[in-house]
Amino acid sequence: MVNQNKISENSTEIKENSTWHKVDLSKKKVKHQPKPKWLRVKLPIGDKYTQLRNLVDKYNLHTICASGSCPNMGECWGEGTATFMILGNICTRSCKFCGVKTGRPDPVDWKEPEKVAKSIQIMEIKHAVLTSVDRDDLKDDMGSKLWVKTIKKVREYNPEITIEALIPDFQGIHEHIDRLINIKPEVISHNIETVRRLTKQVRIQAKYDRSLEVLKYLKDAGQRRTKSGIMLGLGEFKEEVIETLNELKEANVDIVTIGQYLQPSKKHLQVQRFVTPEEFKEYKEIGLKMGFRHVESSALVRSSYKAQKHIH
């Protein structure tokens, strides 16, 4: 339930009262809406971007930035930041917002850590964001051992690198999470993705409270910087977003990213509405007043946006 006291303390500018109700997003259809002007992205430019783009093509390197057509790719690459996905490209979960393939993953490629490390070295990346699919099929460690091997190998090839690990929930099992804490990436992030009410429809196999517990455990166990992200435009109310921010703060999360959900394909959940730049600005102000160290909040923000500055 929403704590109305906390809402009133942190959101004096909320202008509407919302009616709470359940909605089946998979059946709720909205009329096609053209993307507003603030979501139109200029093509990436700049010498650094062009150099990295040529290296990616020449060596057939795999970055989420390129494969996911991230709107911030040019800006991030220009600042020496890139995101790499490990543990293959097939996920055991079927989240209705995510464009990653779902199914039976391939066996773990134990050569992958070196491939990623070499890619980062070739691209001369200063800050790497590592992420992965969920590997619930790997009952012994859910991929956490390959996570550790990858971070070690990345540091071996790139001694000056800083790293953010954007991790799955590992089903909340502390043994697996501890492996990441012990290897000490500068930032460990885990995205809550949406508000409590919509979680079952948006993140079918995930649990809202389990994600909060993972984030709180990371901090309680000594992780220096923690981070989480929220998508907007799926039918959430403003009060619910602020409730989620409150709960992330209670979990001692340091950094929050807030961005617009965009539908990857017709098979995925529709965008219920496009959130305005003014609303994103308001959420940033509310988050900073709550005491988050960093709040990145705008339509084109993604989990790794401005990631290099989040280590401070």
Helices and strands as residue ranges (DSSP letters): H 4-10, G 37-39, H 47-59, H 64-67, H 73-78, E 81-86, E 90-91, E 101-102, H 112-123, E 127-132, H 144-157, E 162-166, G 170-172, H 174-183, E 187-189, G 196-198, H 199-202, H 208-220, E 226-232, H 238-250, E 255-260, H 277-290, E 294-297, G 307-311
